[in-house]
Amino acid sequence: MKVCFLVGSMAISGGTYVIVQHASYLRDHGYDVTLAVQEPFTPETLSWHNEAPRLRCIPIAAARSEKYDLVIATWWKTALELHEFDASHYAYFVQSIESRFYPETEVPLRALVNSTYQLPVAYVTEATWIQDHLRAHFGHEASLVKNGIRKDVYTPSGPAIEPRNATRPRVLVEGHFGVPFKNTALAIRLAREAGAKEIWLLTGSPVRWIPGVSRVFSRVPMVKTAEIYRSCDVLLKLSTVEGMFGPPLEMFHCGGTAIVFDVTGHDEYIVDNENSRVVSTNNLDRVVETIRAVLNDPNELARLKAGALRTAQAWPRWDDASAKFEEWVRGCFQGPVASRDECAAIISKAWSDYDRDEKQRLAQAPHSGGRMRLRALAGKLPSEWARRLKQLEAVSEVFAGKRKAY
């Protein structure tokens, strides 16, 4: 069977990580798997995940010329192209409700994203809250396949960048810059306010130095991230939009604990005061208090770490999760055939509505979109200059960013 995943980007990200895991499993179990990628990529782009270079990754334009048994959209922008593929069956792997990635003022864009959840295709998701949302708002009965974990990589014992220091516990901040809802710069700021003596940063952004951070790890290959987790005690991750985020679970497997907001999907495995600490979103003073309390009480830190390890021991491997994903794939072949024409009509209307409403929005707010223009400029610059621009953006977020969660 020929299965094609439509992928936005092969650059390092949690969403792409999940796709690569499922795609690799299907390939290893006899499927002819293709990843059709929207953004340009190189061998270096794929190098962060040890399985990605072994997958058949081709530009999405080239992939359109082939016929498939199943085509799976994995990101809202790829869902907009689903009807352009010749396939027996179509599906949508929803890893978040992605309209939430954009500000509430971007009404036309959020409506365009939400239009992709109207497509009459098979649905699968990774989190219970997404499954509930798709049912309540769009009438879809999505299958649920929770993410697994690479237990060959994420273990409590093994190499570390530096040994943990019981008298100087380390805080690890994880996340991209330039993505407001990740709140990466805010996490660094609050860790400093709390008096953390040593703050490390793990990021997919191309940065080399961040003020107030002891060590920066940028675009680290997946198999090496465990060495960073095993060097730190507390993962501070303050994102406000997630599907089912992986870094806290990875940290649990490596012997640490976490402090997070009560973001969507956290309750798939995070239990406040048992394996981590959960703070109400935007209660920044409480975040600072919690960091201090955990860092300054060795017994409390040890108790949370022990609870995190118990959670890790009970969590399934990726092979177990991907076996369930394959069951869903097999079910797609037995299900009804979606109409390409119906999908095309939905997307055409969505684009038409977006074009009309966005022109009206811009006419009313002509100076909006500055950040978007800056990112568009970065995409056109030579790689070294683009990296410098990203570095500047990250530093400015830490120095000049507001003390608020987005």
C-alpha positions, 0 to 999 in steps of 0.5 A: 500500500502506498501512503503519503504524508503531507508535511509542512516542514522537515525542520526540527519540531515536535509535530514532525517528530511524531510524523517521522515516528509513525512513517518509519513504523509503516515503512518497516512494516511493508508500506510504501511511504512518501513524505511530501514536504511543502518547505524546501529541505536538505540532508542537513534539515533531516539530520536531527532525527535518525530515521528521517534520512531513511524516509522517502522525502520529496517536494510536495509538487513532485509528489502530486504526480503520483497515485497513492492508496492513502494521503494524510494531511498533517498540518492545516496548510497541507490540508489545503492541498489534500484534494490536489492528490490522486488517492483512493482514500484521504485522511487528516492527522490533527496534532492540535487545533491550529487556529489557536496558533494565531492571535484572536485578531487574525479572524480571517486566518483562524477561520481559514485554518478551521475550514480544514476541519470541515473536510469529509475525510478520516480523522486521527489525533494524538490527544483526548481534548482534540478528539473532543473538540473535533466531535463537538465543533465539527461532528467528526469521530476522530480516532485517538492514538497517543504519542509514544516515547523512544525508550531506547533514547530517553532513559534515567541512566546514560551519558550526560553533558554534566552531572547533576548537582544536588546543591545547584539544581538546573532549570532547563527551558525548552522551546522555539523563539519567534513563536509567541505561544511557546513563551520561551523568553518568558520562561527564561525571565521567570527562572531568573526572577526565581533565582535559578542559579543555572539555566540551560536552554534547548531550542530549535531556533538557530541561536548561540547566546541568550542573556541569563542562560548558562548554556544554549543547545540549538537544533540538537539531534534527537538522539542527543537531547537525552544527554541534556535532560539527564543533566538538568533537574526541572524542565520549565515549559510555559507554552499556552497552546499544545496538542500533547507535548513531548518534552516533559514526558522525555524529561520524566524518562530521564529522571527529571520533573517539570513545571508547566501551565495547565495547557491543553493536553498536559493532563494526558500524563502530567499530574500536579503535585505528583510528577510535576507542578502545574500552574494556571496559565498567566499566573506568572507570580505563581510560576516564580513561587513554584520554581523557588519552592521546587529548587529550594526543597531537595525532598520535594524535588526528589519526590516529584522526580520519583513520581515522574519516573513512575509515569515514565515506566507506565508510558508506551513505547513508540512501537506500541503507539505506531502499531495503533496508528497502523490499525487506524491506517488499515481502517481507512482502507476499509472506510468510505471514499472521500470526494475530491470534488467536495474537498476542493469545493470546501477549500475553494470557498474557504480561500474566497472567504479568507481573501474577502475578509482579510482585505477588509481586516487590513483596510481597517488595520493597515499597520498590522502584520509587521512580525509576519513581514519580518519572518517573510524577510528572514525566509528570503535572506542568505542562511547566515543572515537569516540566522543572525536575524533569528538570533537578534529576535531571540535576544530582543524577546528576552530583553524587551519582551512583556512579562505576560504569557501569550 
